[in-house]
Amino acid sequence: MGDRLLAARKTACADGDPEVVDVRFAPSTAPWRPVDVPPRLAEAVRTYLREAELAYGAFDFAEDADGTWWFLECNQAGQFGFVEVDTGQPIARTIARWLAGTPPRGPARHADRCGSAVP
């Protein structure tokens, strides 16, 4: 929401099928853990949201053994409760505060479908 990015990682089993890149479908007992988003990737996510005129997006990435994050998809209404439970990140609270906040000051380029100002 806004400039705040809350990210989490779930590690797949070491002996899992290497063809299964989405941990939601791979067996794993590892919990979701908070993770910092690399600065270049954070800027790319913000650009995507701005260009797509989205206030929120649940982005899915796969990270390879070399640490490269591969973009899979952006869910405009993606679920986050299961991540919040494991990580303790204040995802719902951050969204609620954004929704209850005042619109940005200054001229807006246009309004999105909900009437919110989009810079």
C-alpha positions in Angstrom: 0.0 0.0 0.0 1.4 3.3 -1.0 5.2 3.1 -0.7 5.1 0.3 1.8 6.1 -3.2 0.6 5.5 -6.2 2.8 7.2 -9.3 1.5 7.6 -12.8 2.6 9.4 -15.9 1.5 8.5 -19.6 1.9 11.2 -22.1 1.3 10.4 -25.2 -0.7 11.7 -28.6 0.5 15.3 -29.2 -0.6 14.3 -32.6 -2.0 11.2 -31.3 -3.7 10.4 -31.5 -7.4 12.6 -28.8 -9.1 9.8 -28.3 -11.7 7.4 -27.0 -9.1 8.4 -23.4 -8.7 5.3 -22.2 -6.8 5.6 -23.1 -3.1 1.9 -23.0 -2.6 1.7 -26.3 -4.6 4.9 -27.8 -3.2 5.1 -29.8 0.0 6.8 -27.8 2.7 6.6 -27.5 6.5 8.5 -24.2 6.4 6.5 -21.2 7.5 6.4 -17.9 5.6 9.1 -15.5 6.8 9.4 -11.7 6.3 12.0 -10.7 3.7 13.4 -7.4 2.4 12.7 -6.6 -1.2 15.8 -5.8 -3.2 15.8 -2.1 -4.1 15.7 -2.6 -7.9 12.8 -5.0 -7.6 11.0 -2.7 -5.2 11.2 0.1 -7.8 9.9 -2.3 -10.5 7.0 -3.3 -8.3 6.1 0.3 -7.6 6.3 1.1 -11.4 4.1 -1.8 -12.2 1.5 -0.7 -9.7 1.6 2.9 -10.9 1.4 1.9 -14.6 -1.4 -0.6 -14.0 -3.2 2.0 -11.8 -3.4 -0.4 -8.9 -3.3 0.7 -5.2 -2.6 -2.9 -4.1 -1.1 -6.0 -5.6 0.0 -9.4 -4.2 3.0 -10.2 -6.3 4.3 -13.8 -6.7 7.9 -14.4 -7.5 10.1 -17.5 -7.6 13.6 -17.2 -6.4 16.3 -19.3 -8.0 19.4 -20.8 -6.3 21.4 -17.8 -7.4 19.0 -15.4 -5.6 17.4 -14.0 -8.8 13.7 -13.2 -8.3 11.5 -14.2 -11.2 8.1 -12.5 -11.6 5.2 -14.9 -11.9 2.1 -12.7 -11.5 0.4 -9.8 -9.8 -2.9 -10.5 -8.1 -5.0 -7.4 -7.8 -7.1 -8.9 -5.0 -4.6 -11.5 -3.8 -5.0 -13.2 -0.5 -2.5 -12.3 2.3 -4.1 -13.7 5.5 -2.0 -16.9 5.5 1.2 -14.8 5.1 0.2 -12.4 7.9 -0.5 -15.3 10.3 3.0 -16.8 9.8 5.0 -13.6 9.6 3.2 -11.3 12.0 3.5 -8.5 9.4 0.7 -5.9 9.7 -0.7 -6.4 6.2 -4.4 -6.0 7.0 -3.7 -3.0 9.3 -1.6 -1.4 6.6 -4.4 -1.8 4.1 -7.0 -0.5 6.6 -4.9 2.6 7.4 -4.5 3.3 3.7 -8.2 2.9 3.1 -9.1 5.2 6.0 -6.5 7.8 5.0 -7.0 11.1 3.3 -6.2 11.4 -0.5 -2.9 12.9 -1.4 -2.6 16.7 -1.7 -1.9 18.5 -4.9 -3.2 18.0 -8.4 -4.0 14.5 -9.5 -3.3 13.2 -13.0 -6.6 11.4 -13.0 -8.9 9.3 -10.8 -9.0 5.5 -10.7 -12.2 3.5 -11.0 -13.0 4.0 -7.4 -12.5 7.8 -7.5 -9.2 7.8 -5.7 -6.5 10.2 -7.0 -3.8 8.5 -8.9 -0.6 10.6 -9.2 
